[in-house]
Amino acid sequence: MVVVTKEEPSGELIYSTYVSATSGTGFIGVSGVGTNNDIADAHNHPPDTIPIFAFGDIVNIYDSYKFLYPNRKQVFVSYLVNFNGTTYALKINDTTALDALFAGMNIGTATTTTVQKNIAKDKVKKMFKDCGQDEQPYNQTRAEKLFMSVIDDPEAGSGNSIHLYRKDADGWGKLNIDSNGNVSKENCPL
């Protein structure tokens, strides 16, 4: 995981890479501690994982976002690079629905406990399951449809809380889902 912090008033970007590794079947995971002055984080998903932000990522990004100084929230972006070559960015737009979903769990505060974060992750994991997540391999199309269905769910803000962007050869664009479950990319700057 890489966390980027912008130092004021110099404007210098500081990149912190965390290598406190944990391992599992075919991958090595790292974790780190963000600050309330961060402007971005980045991580990757290795083979045999879902090639898009996962349920735990939503909780972790919300946790980071809530911890930020107010002037950092408007610029904070979480990036994901996948084994299949896709690159995504996630921005939080409006936390109203997520605040209700995670009410009473102190997510984004110094008093958040592991138990509270796990309860939050279980809530989002259930949303993924309710939107059809299964054990079959996910390609880009299936993964995007699943994730967009989750963030389009009223509990997650009906598409207004979290915005997902994808980088292609033609640049960055915001992903949208229609009432038929079709995902499209609206070219726009991140």
C-alpha positions in Angstrom: 0.0 0.0 0.0 1.2 3.5 -0.8 -0.1 6.6 0.9 0.5 10.0 -0.5 0.6 13.1 1.7 1.0 16.7 0.5 3.1 18.8 2.8 2.0 22.4 3.3 3.1 25.1 2.5 5.8 23.6 0.3 3.4 21.4 -1.6 5.9 18.6 -1.6 4.4 15.1 -2.1 5.6 12.4 0.3 5.1 8.8 -0.7 5.0 6.3 2.1 5.2 2.6 1.2 4.3 0.1 3.8 5.9 -3.3 3.7 4.7 -5.0 6.9 3.8 -8.1 4.9 1.3 -10.8 5.5 1.1 -13.7 3.2 -1.6 -16.0 1.9 -2.0 -18.4 -1.1 -0.1 -16.8 -3.9 0.1 -13.2 -2.6 1.8 -10.9 -0.1 -0.3 -8.2 1.5 0.9 -5.1 3.1 -0.7 -2.6 5.4 0.1 0.8 6.6 -1.2 3.7 8.6 -2.5 6.8 6.8 -2.5 10.3 8.2 -5.3 13.0 8.3 -3.3 14.9 5.7 -3.2 12.3 3.0 -4.4 13.0 -0.6 -4.3 9.5 -2.0 -3.7 5.8 -1.4 -3.0 3.0 -3.8 -3.0 -0.8 -3.7 -3.3 -3.8 -6.0 -5.3 -7.0 -6.2 -3.2 -10.0 -7.2 -4.4 -13.0 -9.3 -7.3 -15.1 -7.9 -8.9 -12.0 -6.3 -11.7 -9.8 -7.6 -10.3 -7.3 -10.1 -12.1 -4.3 -8.5 -12.5 -2.7 -5.1 -13.7 -5.3 -2.6 -16.0 -5.1 0.4 -13.1 -4.5 2.8 -11.7 -1.8 0.5 -14.9 0.2 0.9 -14.7 0.2 4.7 -11.0 1.0 4.6 -11.5 3.9 2.2 -14.4 5.3 4.3 -12.3 4.9 7.4 -9.4 6.9 5.8 -11.8 9.5 4.4 -13.5 10.2 7.7 -10.1 10.6 9.4 -8.9 13.3 6.9 -8.7 17.0 7.5 -11.7 18.7 5.8 -9.6 20.3 3.1 -8.2 16.9 2.1 -11.6 15.2 1.7 -12.3 17.0 -1.6 -9.1 15.7 -3.2 -8.6 12.3 -1.7 -8.5 9.4 -4.2 -8.0 5.7 -3.6 -6.4 3.9 -6.5 -6.5 0.2 -7.4 -4.3 -1.6 -9.9 -5.3 -5.1 -10.8 -3.5 -8.2 -12.1 -5.6 -8.0 -15.3 -4.2 -4.5 -16.1 -7.3 -2.4 -15.1 -6.7 0.7 -13.0 -9.5 2.2 -11.0 -9.9 5.2 -8.8 -12.6 5.7 -6.1 -13.7 9.0 -4.7 -16.2 9.5 -1.9 -18.7 12.2 -2.8 -21.3 12.2 0.0 -21.1 10.2 3.2 -24.7 10.5 4.3 -25.7 6.9 3.4 -22.4 5.5 4.5 -22.6 7.3 7.8 -26.0 5.7 8.4 -24.7 2.3 7.3 -21.8 2.5 9.8 -23.6 4.4 12.6 -22.2 3.7 16.0 -19.0 2.0 14.8 -16.7 5.0 15.2 -15.2 4.3 11.8 -12.6 7.0 11.0 -11.9 7.9 14.6 -9.1 7.0 16.9 -11.5 4.8 18.9 -12.4 2.5 16.1 -11.8 -1.1 17.2 -11.0 -4.2 15.0 -14.4 -5.6 16.1 -16.2 -2.5 14.8 -14.3 -2.6 11.5 -15.1 -6.3 11.1 -18.8 -5.6 11.7 -18.7 -2.9 9.1 -16.9 -5.2 6.6 -19.6 -7.9 7.2 -22.3 -5.4 6.4 -20.6 -4.5 3.1 -19.8 -8.1 2.4 -23.5 -8.9 2.7 -24.3 -6.1 0.2 -21.9 -7.7 -2.3 -23.5 -11.1 -1.7 -27.0 -9.6 -2.1 -25.9 -8.1 -5.4 -24.8 -11.5 -6.7 -21.2 -12.0 -5.7 -20.3 -15.6 -6.1 -17.2 -17.8 -6.2 -16.9 -17.8 -10.0 -13.9 -16.0 -11.5 -14.4 -12.3 -12.2 -13.4 -10.6 -15.4 -13.5 -6.8 -15.8 -17.1 -6.7 -17.0 -18.5 -8.9 -14.2 -16.5 -7.2 -11.5 -17.6 -3.7 -12.7 -21.3 -4.8 -12.8 -21.1 -6.2 -9.3 -19.3 -3.2 -7.8 -21.6 -0.7 -9.5 -24.6 -2.6 -8.3 -23.3 -2.4 -4.7 -22.6 1.3 -4.8 -25.9 1.9 -6.6 -27.8 0.2 -3.7 -29.7 2.7 -1.5 -27.8 1.5 1.6 -24.6 2.7 -0.1 -26.1 6.0 -1.3 -27.8 5.0 -4.6 -24.7 5.9 -6.6 -24.2 9.3 -5.0 -21.8 8.3 -2.1 -19.0 6.6 -4.0 -17.9 7.4 -7.5 -15.8 4.8 -9.5 -13.4 5.8 -12.3 -11.5 3.6 -14.7 -8.3 4.5 -16.7 -8.2 3.3 -20.3 -6.2 4.3 -23.3 -8.6 7.2 -23.9 -8.1 8.5 -20.3 -10.0 8.5 -17.1 -13.8 8.2 -17.0 -16.5 7.8 -14.4 -18.4 4.6 -14.5 -22.2 4.5 -14.4 -24.8 1.7 -14.3 -28.2 1.9 -15.9 -31.5 0.3 -14.8 -30.7 -2.8 -16.9 -27.3 -3.3 -15.2 -25.2 -2.1 -18.1 -22.0 -0.3 -17.1 -20.8 2.6 -19.2 -17.9 5.0 -19.0 -18.4 8.7 -19.1 -15.0 10.2 -20.2 -14.0 12.9 -17.8 -11.0 13.9 -15.8 -10.5 12.3 -12.4 
